[in-house]
Amino acid sequence: MIATTLLQSSSVSVTDFRCDAGPADRRFVERHESFSVSYARRGSFAYHARGKSFELVAGAILIGHAGDEYFCTHEHDCGDECLSFSLSPELVDGLGLAGEFWRAGAIPPLAELAVLGELAQAAGEDRSAIGLDEIGILLATRCAEVVSGRGQPPLMTTARDRRRAVEAALWMDANSSKPIDLEGAAAFAGLSPYHFLRLFRRVLGVTPHQYLIRTRLCRAVHLLVETPRSITEIAFDVGFGDLSNFVRSFHRAAGLSPRAFRRAAKTGCNFMEERLGFGQFRSSPGATR
C-alpha cells in the first residue's frame, strides 16, 4: 500500500491510496481514525465492517466511521486506487451529517457521485481550479444526500451574508500572495468552512479557491507584461506554492504557458495568433485586400 498525503489541514485531509494486494495476500484489521469519504477510482476490493461486507469497484464510495474496525480483501488480482477525504469532528458537526450516514458502509458507483469523484481526482492532480478541501466537502454532502434521499434546502442570503462574502473576497484580494486556505478564509468571515463555501459560491458564483486562483493569475499577468522578473519569481510572488502548479493553472486559464503569454503580449497581434489561431487567416502576399 502506498499512501500519499495531498492535503493536510485541521478540517480536511486528503490521501491518495494505491494498493496492489491480491487474493493470496494476508488480510489485517485496521481502524478508521476519522470520518472519511473515499472515492474508488480504479480496481476492486471488498470492505468488511460491523459484520457487513461491501464490494467496491471504480466509482464506488467507501464511508468510514471514526473508531470502527475494518478489513479489506482482494479477490481479483487488479489492485485498487482510492482518493480519501478525512473530515474533522468539528467539520462533521458543522455539515450536519447524521450518524446513520457514517454507518452506510459504501455507496454504489452512481454517476452523480462519480462526476464529483473525478473532479476531485483532477483537483488532486492540479488539473482543476477547485480546491481539494472544497471538493471534499461537496462530495461528503452529496453522498449524504444520496444516502438520505434528501437534497439540501436552497440557501437564502441576507444583506449581511452578501456583505460577508464580498468582504471575504476583498480580504483574499489583499492577501492573495500569502498562504490562504478554506479554513483561513472562513475564519475571517466568522463562519464554518462548509457554510462559508456555500455562501461564497451562492453570492459570487465561484468557490473561494477559484476566486483566489483568479486573483493570483491576474497579478501574474501584470508582472509578466510589465516587469522582466523571472517566471519562477512571479509564481512565488503572487502566492503559488510551486512553479509547476503556477504553469498548469496559467495554461489552463490562458491557453498559453506564462512564457508564451509574455512573448505574445510583447509582440502585439501575435498574441491573437498564438492563442486563437488567427495566423491561418493572414493574407498571402498577392491577395486582394
C-alpha positions as CSV (number, residue, x, y, z in Angstrom):
1,M,0.0,0.0,0.0
2,I,1.3,3.4,-1.0
3,A,-0.3,6.4,0.8
4,T,0.5,9.9,-0.4
5,T,-0.8,12.9,1.6
6,L,-2.1,15.6,-0.8
7,L,-3.6,17.9,1.7
8,Q,-3.3,18.2,5.5
9,S,-5.4,20.7,7.5
10,S,-7.3,20.8,10.7
11,S,-10.6,20.3,8.9
12,V,-9.9,18.2,5.8
13,S,-7.1,15.8,5.0
14,V,-6.7,14.1,1.6
15,T,-4.8,11.0,0.9
16,D,-4.1,9.1,-2.3
17,F,-4.1,5.3,-1.7
18,R,-2.6,2.8,-4.2
19,C,-2.9,-0.9,-3.2
20,D,-1.5,-3.9,-5.2
21,A,-2.8,-6.6,-2.8
22,G,-4.3,-9.7,-4.4
23,P,-6.2,-12.9,-3.4
24,A,-3.1,-14.5,-1.8
25,D,-2.2,-11.6,0.5
26,R,-3.0,-11.8,4.2
27,R,-5.8,-9.5,5.4
28,F,-5.3,-7.4,8.5
29,V,-7.6,-5.4,10.7
30,E,-7.4,-1.6,10.6
31,R,-9.3,1.2,12.4
32,H,-10.8,4.4,10.9
33,E,-9.1,7.2,12.7
34,S,-11.6,9.8,11.5
35,F,-14.8,10.2,9.5
36,S,-13.9,9.7,5.9
37,V,-15.3,9.5,2.3
38,S,-13.1,7.6,-0.2
39,Y,-13.6,7.6,-3.9
40,A,-12.6,4.3,-5.6
41,R,-11.2,5.4,-9.0
42,R,-9.7,2.1,-10.2
43,G,-9.7,-1.7,-9.5
44,S,-11.8,-3.5,-6.9
45,F,-11.8,-4.7,-3.3
46,A,-14.2,-5.8,-0.6
47,Y,-14.7,-3.8,2.6
48,H,-15.8,-5.6,5.8
49,A,-17.0,-3.7,8.8
50,R,-19.6,-4.2,11.6
51,G,-20.5,-7.6,10.3
52,K,-21.3,-6.4,6.8
53,S,-19.4,-6.7,3.5
54,F,-19.4,-4.4,0.6
55,E,-17.9,-4.9,-2.9
56,L,-16.4,-1.8,-4.3
57,V,-15.4,-1.2,-7.9
58,A,-14.4,2.0,-9.8
59,G,-16.8,4.8,-9.0
60,A,-18.0,3.4,-5.7
61,I,-17.7,5.4,-2.4
62,L,-16.4,4.0,0.9
63,I,-17.9,5.7,4.0
64,G,-15.6,5.3,7.1
65,H,-16.9,5.8,10.7
66,A,-14.4,7.1,13.2
67,G,-13.3,4.4,15.6
68,D,-14.7,1.5,13.6
69,E,-12.5,-1.5,12.9
70,Y,-12.5,-3.0,9.4
71,F,-10.5,-5.1,6.9
72,C,-10.3,-5.3,3.2
73,T,-10.0,-8.3,0.9
74,H,-8.9,-8.6,-2.7
75,E,-10.4,-11.4,-4.7
76,H,-9.3,-10.0,-8.1
77,D,-5.6,-9.5,-9.0
78,C,-6.1,-6.0,-10.3
79,G,-5.2,-3.8,-7.2
80,D,-7.1,-0.7,-6.4
81,E,-6.7,3.1,-6.1
82,C,-8.7,5.5,-3.9
83,L,-8.8,9.2,-3.1
84,S,-9.8,9.5,0.6
85,F,-11.1,12.6,2.4
86,S,-10.9,12.6,6.2
87,L,-13.1,15.2,8.0
88,S,-12.6,16.5,11.5
89,P,-15.4,16.0,14.1
90,E,-16.0,19.8,14.1
91,L,-16.5,19.9,10.4
92,V,-18.8,16.8,10.5
93,D,-20.9,18.6,13.1
94,G,-20.9,21.8,11.0
95,L,-22.1,19.8,8.0
96,G,-24.9,18.4,10.0
97,L,-24.2,14.9,8.7
98,A,-26.1,12.4,10.8
99,G,-24.6,9.3,12.5
100,E,-26.6,7.0,10.3
101,F,-24.8,8.3,7.2
102,W,-21.4,7.3,8.6
103,R,-22.6,3.8,9.1
104,A,-23.7,3.4,5.5
105,G,-20.5,1.5,4.7
106,A,-20.4,2.1,1.0
107,I,-22.4,3.7,-1.9
108,P,-22.6,2.1,-5.3
109,P,-20.9,3.6,-8.3
110,L,-23.5,6.3,-9.2
111,A,-23.0,8.7,-12.0
112,E,-23.7,11.8,-9.8
113,L,-21.0,10.8,-7.3
114,A,-18.5,9.6,-9.9
115,V,-18.6,13.1,-11.6
116,L,-17.6,14.7,-8.3
117,G,-15.0,11.9,-7.6
118,E,-13.4,12.5,-11.0
119,L,-13.4,16.3,-10.3
120,A,-11.7,15.5,-7.0
121,Q,-9.1,13.5,-8.8
122,A,-8.5,16.3,-11.3
123,A,-8.0,18.7,-8.3
124,G,-5.6,16.3,-6.7
125,E,-3.5,16.4,-9.9
126,D,-3.7,20.2,-10.3
127,R,-6.0,19.8,-13.4
128,S,-8.8,21.8,-11.8
129,A,-9.1,25.2,-10.2
130,I,-11.3,23.9,-7.4
131,G,-9.7,23.3,-4.1
132,L,-9.2,19.8,-2.7
133,D,-10.8,20.8,0.6
134,E,-13.8,22.3,-1.3
135,I,-14.4,19.3,-3.4
136,G,-14.1,17.0,-0.3
137,I,-16.9,18.9,1.4
138,L,-19.0,18.9,-1.7
139,L,-18.5,15.2,-2.1
140,A,-19.3,14.4,1.5
141,T,-22.5,16.4,1.5
142,R,-23.6,15.0,-1.9
143,C,-23.0,11.4,-0.6
144,A,-25.2,12.2,2.5
145,E,-28.0,13.5,0.2
146,V,-27.8,10.3,-1.8
147,V,-27.9,8.1,1.3
148,S,-30.7,10.0,2.9
149,G,-32.7,10.7,-0.3
150,R,-33.0,14.3,0.7
151,G,-31.4,17.3,-1.0
152,Q,-30.2,20.5,0.6
153,P,-32.7,23.3,1.0
154,P,-31.9,26.3,-1.1
155,L,-29.5,28.8,0.6
156,M,-31.2,32.1,1.4
157,T,-28.9,35.0,1.8
158,T,-29.4,38.3,3.6
159,A,-27.7,41.7,3.0
160,R,-25.3,40.8,5.9
161,D,-24.5,37.5,4.2
162,R,-23.7,39.2,0.9
163,R,-21.6,41.7,2.7
164,R,-19.6,38.9,4.4
165,A,-18.9,37.2,1.1
166,V,-17.8,40.4,-0.6
167,E,-15.6,41.4,2.4
168,A,-14.0,37.9,2.3
169,A,-13.3,38.4,-1.4
170,L,-11.7,41.8,-0.7
171,W,-9.6,40.2,2.1
172,M,-8.4,37.5,-0.3
173,D,-7.5,40.1,-2.9
174,A,-5.4,42.0,-0.3
175,N,-3.7,38.8,1.0
176,S,-3.5,36.6,-2.1
177,S,0.3,36.4,-2.1
178,K,0.1,34.7,1.3
179,P,-1.0,31.1,2.1
180,I,-4.8,31.1,2.2
181,D,-7.0,28.0,2.6
182,L,-10.7,27.5,3.1
183,E,-10.3,27.4,6.8
184,G,-8.5,30.7,7.0
185,A,-11.0,32.5,4.7
186,A,-13.9,31.0,6.6
187,A,-12.4,32.2,9.9
188,F,-12.1,35.7,8.5
189,A,-15.7,35.6,7.6
190,G,-16.7,34.2,11.0
191,L,-18.3,31.1,9.5
192,S,-17.6,27.3,9.4
193,P,-15.8,26.2,6.3
194,Y,-18.9,24.5,4.9
195,H,-21.2,27.5,5.4
196,F,-18.6,29.8,4.1
197,L,-18.1,27.7,1.0
198,R,-21.9,27.6,0.3
199,L,-22.4,31.3,1.0
200,F,-19.4,32.5,-1.1
201,R,-20.4,30.3,-4.1
202,R,-24.0,31.4,-3.8
203,V,-23.2,35.1,-3.7
204,L,-20.2,35.4,-6.0
205,G,-20.7,32.4,-8.3
206,V,-17.3,30.8,-7.8
207,T,-15.7,28.9,-4.9
208,P,-13.2,30.7,-2.7
209,H,-10.3,28.7,-4.2
210,Q,-11.4,29.6,-7.7
211,Y,-11.6,33.2,-6.7
212,L,-8.1,33.0,-5.2
213,I,-6.6,31.5,-8.3
214,R,-8.2,34.2,-10.4
215,T,-6.7,36.9,-8.2
216,R,-3.2,35.4,-8.3
217,L,-3.3,34.9,-12.1
218,C,-4.4,38.5,-12.6
219,R,-1.4,39.7,-10.6
220,A,0.8,37.3,-12.6
221,V,-0.4,38.8,-15.9
222,H,0.6,42.3,-14.8
223,L,4.1,41.1,-13.6
224,L,4.6,39.1,-16.8
225,V,3.8,42.1,-19.0
226,E,5.2,45.0,-17.0
227,T,8.4,43.5,-15.4
228,P,11.4,41.5,-16.6
229,R,11.2,39.3,-13.5
230,S,11.6,35.5,-14.0
231,I,8.6,33.3,-14.2
232,T,9.7,31.4,-11.1
233,E,9.9,34.7,-9.1
234,I,6.5,35.7,-10.3
235,A,5.0,32.3,-9.4
236,F,6.1,32.6,-5.8
237,D,5.4,36.3,-5.6
238,V,1.8,36.0,-6.4
239,G,1.2,33.1,-4.0
240,F,1.7,29.9,-5.8
241,G,3.5,27.3,-3.8
242,D,5.5,25.8,-6.7
243,L,6.3,26.7,-10.2
244,S,4.6,23.6,-11.9
245,N,1.3,24.5,-10.2
246,F,1.6,28.0,-11.5
247,V,2.4,27.0,-15.0
248,R,-0.5,24.5,-15.1
249,S,-3.0,26.9,-13.7
250,F,-1.9,29.7,-16.0
251,H,-2.0,27.5,-19.1
252,R,-5.5,26.2,-18.1
253,A,-6.8,29.8,-17.9
254,A,-4.9,31.4,-20.8
255,G,-4.4,28.6,-23.2
256,L,-0.7,29.5,-23.2
257,S,2.3,28.9,-20.9
258,P,3.4,32.0,-19.0
259,R,6.5,32.2,-21.2
260,A,4.5,32.1,-24.4
261,F,2.0,34.6,-23.0
262,R,4.7,37.1,-22.1
263,R,6.2,36.7,-25.6
264,A,2.9,37.1,-27.3
265,A,1.9,40.1,-25.2
266,K,5.1,41.9,-26.1
267,T,4.6,41.3,-29.9
268,G,1.0,42.7,-30.1
269,C,-1.1,40.9,-32.7
270,N,0.9,37.7,-32.4
271,F,-1.0,37.1,-29.1
272,M,-4.2,36.6,-31.2
273,E,-2.3,34.2,-33.5
274,E,-0.9,32.1,-30.7
275,R,-4.0,32.0,-28.5
276,L,-6.7,31.8,-31.1
277,G,-5.0,30.5,-34.2
278,F,-5.7,33.7,-36.2
279,G,-2.5,33.2,-38.1
280,Q,-4.3,30.9,-40.6
281,F,-6.3,33.9,-41.8
282,R,-3.3,36.1,-42.8
283,S,-3.5,37.3,-46.4
284,S,-1.0,35.8,-48.8
285,P,1.4,38.3,-50.4
286,G,-0.6,38.6,-53.6
287,A,-4.0,38.5,-52.0
288,T,-6.6,41.2,-52.7
289,R,-7.4,43.3,-49.6
